[in-house]
Amino acid sequence: MDGSNGSTTQHWLTLARHTPLGILCDLDGTLVPFASTPEEARPDADLIALVNMLAKQPGVTMSVVSGRPKSWLEAFFPSPSVFLVAEHGAARRGMGAWENVGELDPTPLDALAITIEQLALRHPGALLERKQTTVALHYRNVPRGRRGELLIEAYGIIDTFVARNPSFERLEGVLVTEIRPASVKKSSAVPWIRDLAGASPRLIAIGDDVTDEHMFRVASATDESIVVRTAERRRTAARWELDDSNEVRSVLRWIHGVRAGQTPLPVVLPREVRQPAPSSVAASHDLLVVSNRLPDLRHVEGDDGERKRSVGGLVSALEPALRSRGGMWLGWSGKTVSSSEPITTGIAEQDESSGVQLAWVDYTESWYRNYYAGFCNGTLWPLFHSFPTRVEMSDAGWSAYREVHEAFADLAAPHTSSRATIWAHDYHLLLFAHVMRQRGHKGPMGHFLHIPFPALDMFAMLPWAAQLMDALLDFDLLGFHTPQHVANFLSCASALLPAKVSDDVVKHRGRETHVTAMPIGIVPDAFQESPEPAVVEEIEGMMRTLGDARLVLGVDRLDYTKGIPERLQAFGRMLEMFPEWRGRVSLVQISVPSRADVPLYAEQRAMIESIVGRLNGEFGEATWVPVRYLYRSYGKQQLAQLYRSAAVGYVTPLRDGMNLVAKEYVAAQDPEDPGVLLLSQFAGAAVEMQDAVLTNPYHIDGMARDLDRALRMQRDERKARHTKLLATVQRSNAVTWAESFLDALAACR
Ligand code: ADQ
C-alpha cells in the first residue's frame, strides 16, 4: 500500500463504496500519458474497457471530462453509459445525446487559427490543433531552447486577439497554450454530474492540467479531487495527488474491485497533497526573479474596459523562462503604507494565463523616502550615471537600503528552495545575494545591472563602496550591458577589495564570481506589426499638424540622464547654422512622466518646457511649429507608428546603460525607406550600433551638424546602415538575452 496509512485506506474504502458515486476524469495526462503529438495520445483497449466497466457498474456515474473535440471522444467511448464532456465543457453528452453549453460564437477563431498555423510552420515541432470552440498551439516537440522565441511570438498574436475578443482567453496547459471561450470551464461538469448521479452523491474529480483546477475548485467538502503531478509542479486546489496515468488507472481499477465486492489490495492510493502551506507551495519554485517593480502579468481591466496586458521588454524576455520553470517574481507592489501600519507582504495565486506566481512587499513611507527616492534614485542612479554633483548621500539612505533587502529576503527565503536559481535586477538589489546567502541560500544567484557601472573615481565616492562590492561578490554571475561597464567593475573590485581579479572572474572569500557583458535586446516583432487603423489615424492626425515638415523624434522617460535639454538646444542650433531647415523639419519630443515627485525631476521638466517655449518663440512661424513637446505615455503600437514616421530617431542620452528606444526605432523602420538613428556615443547601445550616426551630446554645435547630416542622408546610405542595425537588433533580442543569462548562470556551477 505504498505509503498509505490505515486511515487513508479507510477513507478511500468508504468513498469507493459510496452510492451514488460520480467520477469526473480528465483524459490527456490523466488517463492517457502524453505523447509527441495529440494524435498519438490515444486511449488503449485496456483503458476503454476500464472506463466502460466503471460506467456500467451500479451506482456509478462515469464521465470523461476533456479538452478534446466531441468526435475524438465519441470514437473511443461510443457507449452512452459513459458521460462525455468535450472542449473543456463547451459540449457534453449525457444519455447518448450531445448538447452545447452556453451560447458561443467561435467565428473569430477562424482567422486566428490561420495565423497560428503559419506561426507553427515557421517553428519546427510546433503544432496547431483546431477544435470547434478552441485553438491550441502544442509545443512539446519544439526543442527546449527554441520554445522562448515561439512563445514570445505566439503571445503577441494571442494577446492582441484576446484584447480584441474579450470573450476568449489564453490558457496554459502542459506544453500547450490554448485560446478558448472565457466563460466555458470544466467546472460546469461538476454540478452536471452531481445532478445525473442521484441523491446525495459523492464525487471524485481527477486531472493534471490547469483546466482541471476549475473542477477541483468547485468540488464540495464531501467530494475528492486528485491532481496528477506533472514535471511542472504548481499550486493546486486538489486535496490528493498521484504520480501518473498508471496510478490513476490502478486507483480506478481498485474502486471497481471494491464495489464489485472483492477486497483487492491497492497497489497505490492517492496521497495527500503537501498543501496549502505556503512554504511548501513556493518551495517548488526553482527560479526566482527579483526586481524593484513587479510586472503586471495578469489580464486587467483597463480604464476603457479593454483587457490589457503588460508587454514590457523585461516581462516578455523573462516570462517564458519563468513559465517553463514554474517561477516566482518578487518585487515592490507599488504601494506605500504609512509607518504606523504593518508592512504587508503577499503572494498572489499563480496566474493561470502566465503560470508565474507574484510575491510582493509594500514599502513604508520611510522606505519610499530613504530607500527608493533616497539611496536608489538619489545616490546610486546619479553616481552610476556619472553625475557626481547630483548625488545625495545619507546614513539613513544606506540603512534603509539594507533594511529593504532584508524585507525582500525575508519574503523570498521561506518560499524558495535553497537550491533555486535566483536572478536579481538592477541597482535596487545589489545586496540581494548577500542577504540570501546569510539565510543559507545555496543555489546559483545572478544579477543584471540595467544602468552603467561607473569608473573607480566615481564609485569610490560612495562611503559604502567596499561593502557594496563585497556583497556583490556573493552573486555567481554579474551581467552588464557593455565591456566598458565590466572593465569598470573589475577595476573597482581590484582596488577596493583583497580580491583576485582576472578578465571575467573575481575570486574573493573562497568564492568565484563570473562577470560578463550581455547587452539586453527588445522584442523586435512588437514594433513591426501593422498597427490597428485607429492607431494609424491617431498618429497621422499628429503628423498632419506638422504640415510638410519632416519629423525628428525624441522618446524618453523624463530623466536628466537622457539629455533632453541638450537635444533641444542642438535642434535650435541647427536651425541657426542651417536656416534652410526652417519650416522643413519639426522636433517632436515625447517624455513619459517619471519620478515626478522628486524635486530634481520636476526642475528638469520645467527647464525643458522653458527651452521649448524659447525655441518656438524664436523660430516659430504661423504655419510651422519647430518643437512639439508631449509629456505623456504612449502604447507600443502608437510608438511604433511614430518611430516609422520619423526621418530621424534622435536618441542622445548623456549616459545610458543601454537605451531600448534606439533599438525600437530601428525595428520599426520601413526597410525600403528607413529613417536615420542619431545616437549618443554614451549610450550602451552605441557599442553594438556603430552603423548609427554617433554623436556627442555634450557638444551642441557638433550635435547640430550631426543632425543636419542625418537629415541629408541619401536613401542608399540609409538602407545600408539600417540593414546592419536591424540584423543586430534581431540577433540579440530580449529572449536570447534572458536565455543566455540563465545558461551562463547555470554554467557558473
Ligand atoms: P530606461 O532608463 O527606462 O531603462 P530605455 O532603455 O530607453 O530606458 O527604455 C525606456 C522604455 O520606455 C522603452 O521601451 C520605451 O519604449 C518606453 N518609453 C519611453 N518613453 C515612452 C512614452 N512616452 N510612452 C511609452 N513608452 C515610452 C533602463 C536603463 C536603460 C536600459 C533599460 C533596459 O536606464 O539604459 O536600456 O533599463 O536594461
Residues whose N, C-alpha, C, O or C-beta is under 5 A from the ligand:
A	BS01	ADQ	H450 I451 I520 V555 D556 R557 I590 S591 V592 R632 S633 Y634 D656 G657 M658 N659 L660 V661
